[in-house]
Amino acid sequence: MKNINVLSAALLLTVSFAGFGQEQQPTKIKKIRIHDVSIQAGSFSYPGTKAGLADFKTLFPETVLLNNNVADFSQSSSFNLISNSLFSALLGFQLSDKQNSQYKPNPVLRFGISYFSGSMLQGGLFKMESKPYDTLTSSQTGQAIYIDSVYSQNYSMDYTSKQFRLDASLIFKTNPQARWSLYAGIGLTAGVSINAHTEVYYSKYGYTQSRYPNGRTSYVHFYQSSYTSKTETFRNKTNFAASTYLPMGIDFRIAKKGELWKRVHLYYELRPSVNMTSIAELRMITDTNLQHALGLRILCTS
């Protein structure tokens, strides 16, 4: 009987140690999981890439307006800050550690689709003609004021594109569990256009202008009957685009309590970016721009 009791105790002890060993063994998890879903909308600004008459004739071979005699027109060199729109829908993925025992808080891999829309190339031509129209003489001082008749002609040329791009980035946060956090990383986009087109706008108008002896001029009267305008539009081939950017921003969790609301985050993101677009009719266009957007992010996991 004593031998049976000893054997039972030994068996019980063995089972207990086996169970303890199984409890201590870490649970294996998947190497990657969806961590969050986010959307963001905003705009991007850049000085605007200038293109000449020859470029726009290549983009718009059927143009009538640009085949007019513009030999004595001057090319516009004014600075224009172009603001275009963007929208992104992204999934955030967390990676597991080497032992596949837990998910690392950093980095988060974002992957999704971004939509860009706006002007990519701009050009302008203008011509002003001035002719003497009348002279006004003061009866008291004898000072003469010269009235000129001025006619202005303008060509505005614009290459516009709407693009869908795959968007991938690697994000590092200061403290993902805190209510406020900062983040930064590196990202890439690549895609094609769905509606690239060239538009040419022509306008002509006249007005009178006063010239004073001291060189000062002033606008007097606009000739309503002299105003004319015409517009031409041409559908272009698909273009290919890619960019690299540095996402940086601030993230805010809107609530501390509530199973749903504590998973909802608002964020602002700034993206200095280098953009490259291969225009089939022309060449590769490279420019820098500054993107900024407001976003909504919902955590899929705690």
C-alpha positions in Angstrom: 0.0 0.0 0.0 2.9 2.3 0.8 4.4 1.7 -2.6 1.1 2.6 -4.3 0.9 5.9 -2.4 4.4 6.8 -3.4 3.7 6.0 -7.0 0.5 8.0 -7.0 2.3 11.0 -5.5 5.1 10.8 -8.1 2.6 10.6 -10.9 0.7 13.6 -9.6 3.9 15.6 -9.2 4.9 14.8 -12.8 1.5 15.9 -14.2 1.7 19.1 -12.2 5.2 19.9 -13.5 4.0 19.1 -17.1 1.0 21.4 -16.7 3.2 24.2 -15.3 5.6 23.9 -18.2 2.7 24.1 -20.7 1.4 27.3 -19.0 4.8 29.0 -19.2 5.2 28.2 -22.9 4.4 31.5 -24.8 1.5 31.5 -27.2 2.4 31.8 -30.8 0.8 34.7 -32.7 0.7 35.7 -36.4 3.6 37.7 -37.7 1.4 40.6 -38.8 -2.0 42.0 -37.9 -4.2 44.9 -38.8 -3.8 47.5 -36.1 -5.9 50.5 -37.4 -7.9 52.0 -40.2 -7.5 55.6 -41.1 -8.7 58.2 -43.7 -7.2 61.6 -44.3 -8.1 64.6 -46.6 -6.1 67.7 -47.3 -4.1 69.5 -50.0 -0.6 70.0 -51.3 1.0 73.2 -52.4 4.0 74.0 -54.7 5.2 76.9 -56.7 4.0 75.4 -60.0 6.1 74.0 -62.8 6.3 76.3 -65.8 6.1 75.1 -69.3 6.6 76.9 -72.6 4.5 77.3 -75.8 6.3 74.4 -77.5 5.5 72.0 -74.6 1.8 72.9 -74.7 1.6 72.5 -78.5 3.0 69.0 -78.0 0.5 68.3 -75.3 -2.3 69.7 -77.4 -1.6 69.0 -81.1 -5.1 69.9 -82.2 -5.1 73.4 -80.7 -6.4 76.3 -82.7 -5.7 79.1 -80.2 -2.0 78.4 -79.8 -1.5 78.3 -83.6 -2.4 82.0 -83.8 0.4 84.4 -84.3 2.0 84.9 -80.9 5.5 85.9 -81.9 5.2 89.3 -80.2 3.7 87.9 -77.0 5.7 87.8 -73.8 5.9 84.7 -71.5 4.4 85.1 -68.1 6.9 84.8 -65.3 4.7 85.5 -62.3 5.0 83.3 -59.2 1.9 81.1 -58.6 1.5 79.0 -55.5 -0.7 76.0 -56.7 -2.9 74.2 -54.2 -4.2 70.8 -55.1 -6.4 68.2 -53.3 -5.5 64.8 -51.9 -7.3 62.0 -50.1 -6.0 58.7 -48.5 -7.5 55.5 -47.1 -4.9 53.5 -45.2 -4.6 50.3 -43.1 -2.0 50.2 -40.3 -0.2 46.9 -39.6 1.7 45.8 -36.5 4.6 43.3 -36.7 5.4 40.6 -34.1 8.7 40.2 -32.3 11.2 37.4 -33.3 9.6 34.9 -30.9 6.1 35.6 -32.3 4.9 36.1 -28.7 3.7 39.8 -28.9 3.3 42.7 -31.3 5.8 45.5 -31.3 4.4 49.1 -30.8 6.9 50.5 -33.3 7.1 50.7 -36.3 3.6 50.6 -37.8 3.4 49.8 -41.5 0.7 51.8 -43.3 -0.6 50.7 -46.7 -3.5 51.9 -48.8 -4.6 54.1 -51.7 -4.2 57.9 -52.2 -5.9 60.2 -54.6 -4.3 63.3 -56.0 -5.9 66.0 -58.2 -4.7 69.3 -59.6 -2.5 71.3 -61.9 0.9 69.9 -62.9 2.1 72.2 -65.6 1.3 75.9 -66.2 2.1 78.4 -68.9 1.1 81.9 -69.9 1.5 84.5 -72.7 0.4 88.1 -72.7 0.5 91.2 -74.9 -0.5 94.8 -74.1 -1.0 97.5 -76.8 -1.4 101.1 -75.8 -2.4 104.0 -78.1 -3.1 107.6 -77.4 -6.8 108.3 -77.0 -7.3 111.8 -75.6 -5.6 114.6 -73.7 -7.1 116.5 -70.8 -5.7 119.9 -69.9 -6.4 121.7 -66.6 -7.9 125.2 -67.2 -6.3 126.4 -63.9 -2.8 124.9 -64.0 -2.4 124.0 -67.6 -1.3 120.4 -66.6 -2.0 117.8 -69.3 -3.3 114.4 -68.5 -3.0 111.8 -71.3 -5.6 109.2 -71.8 -4.5 106.0 -73.5 -6.5 103.2 -75.0 -5.1 99.9 -73.8 -5.8 96.4 -75.1 -4.7 93.3 -73.3 -4.5 89.7 -74.7 -3.8 86.7 -72.5 -3.2 83.0 -73.0 -3.4 80.7 -70.0 -2.3 77.1 -70.4 -2.7 74.3 -67.8 -2.0 70.6 -67.7 -4.1 68.9 -65.1 -4.2 65.3 -63.8 -6.2 63.1 -61.4 -4.2 60.1 -60.1 -4.7 57.0 -58.0 -1.6 55.8 -56.2 -0.6 52.9 -53.9 0.7 54.5 -50.7 3.1 52.8 -48.2 4.8 54.2 -45.2 6.7 53.2 -42.1 5.6 55.1 -38.9 7.4 55.5 -35.6 5.5 57.0 -32.6 6.8 58.5 -29.3 4.3 56.7 -27.1 1.4 54.9 -28.8 -0.4 54.3 -25.5 -0.5 58.0 -24.5 -3.4 60.3 -25.3 -1.2 62.7 -27.2 1.7 61.4 -29.3 4.0 62.5 -32.0 5.1 60.5 -35.0 7.4 60.5 -38.0 8.6 58.1 -40.7 9.2 57.6 -44.4 6.7 56.8 -47.2 6.4 56.1 -51.0 3.6 56.4 -53.5 3.2 55.2 -57.1 0.4 55.1 -59.5 -1.3 56.3 -62.8 -3.6 59.1 -63.9 -7.3 58.6 -64.8 -8.0 61.9 -66.4 -5.1 63.9 -67.7 -6.0 66.8 -69.9 -4.7 70.2 -71.2 -6.8 73.4 -71.2 -6.0 76.6 -73.1 -7.9 79.8 -72.2 -7.7 83.0 -74.2 -9.1 86.4 -73.2 -9.0 89.9 -74.7 -10.2 93.1 -73.2 -9.7 96.9 -73.4 -9.7 99.8 -71.1 -8.6 103.4 -70.8 -5.7 104.6 -68.7 -4.6 108.0 -67.5 -0.9 109.1 -67.6 0.2 112.0 -65.5 3.4 114.1 -66.0 5.0 112.5 -62.9 4.7 109.0 -64.4 1.8 107.8 -62.3 -0.9 105.9 -64.1 -4.5 105.0 -63.1 -7.3 102.9 -64.5 -10.2 104.8 -65.9 -12.8 102.8 -67.9 -13.3 99.2 -69.0 -14.6 98.5 -72.5 -17.3 96.0 -71.8 -17.9 95.5 -75.6 -14.2 94.6 -76.1 -14.2 91.6 -73.9 -13.9 88.2 -75.6 -12.8 84.7 -74.3 -12.3 81.2 -75.7 -11.5 77.8 -74.1 -10.1 74.6 -75.6 -9.7 71.3 -73.8 -7.8 68.2 -74.9 -7.6 64.7 -73.3 -4.1 63.4 -72.8 -2.5 60.0 -72.4 -2.1 58.3 -69.1 0.8 59.5 -67.0 2.8 57.6 -64.4 3.8 59.2 -61.1 5.8 58.3 -57.9 6.9 60.2 -54.9 8.8 59.9 -51.7 7.7 61.7 -48.6 8.4 62.2 -44.9 5.2 61.9 -42.9 5.2 63.7 -39.6 2.3 64.6 -37.3 0.5 64.8 -34.0 -2.1 62.2 -32.9 -4.9 62.7 -30.3 -7.1 60.0 -28.7 -10.5 61.6 -28.2 -11.6 59.7 -25.1 -10.2 57.9 -22.1 -13.3 55.7 -21.5 -15.7 53.8 -23.6 -14.8 50.7 -25.5 -15.4 52.4 -28.9 -14.4 56.1 -28.3 -11.1 55.3 -26.7 -10.1 53.6 -30.0 -10.9 56.8 -32.1 -8.0 59.1 -32.8 -7.7 62.5 -34.7 -4.5 63.5 -36.3 -2.8 66.2 -38.3 -0.1 65.1 -40.8 2.5 67.1 -42.7 4.4 65.6 -45.7 7.4 67.2 -47.3 7.5 65.4 -50.7 9.5 64.9 -53.8 7.2 64.1 -56.8 8.1 62.6 -60.2 5.7 62.4 -63.1 6.4 60.8 -66.4 4.2 62.6 -69.0 3.9 60.4 -72.1 3.9 63.3 -74.6 6.8 65.2 -72.9 9.3 64.0 -70.3 9.8 63.3 -66.6 8.7 66.2 -64.5 10.2 66.5 -60.9 9.0 68.9 -58.3 8.8 69.4 -54.5 5.6 70.0 -52.6 4.3 70.3 -49.1 1.3 68.1 -48.3 -0.9 68.5 -45.2 -4.0 66.7 -44.1 -6.4 66.1 -41.2 -7.2 62.4 -40.5 -9.4 60.1 -38.5 -7.9 56.8 -37.2 -9.8 53.9 -35.5 -7.9 51.2 -33.7 -8.8 47.6 -34.5 -6.9 46.3 -31.5 -6.3 47.6 -28.0 
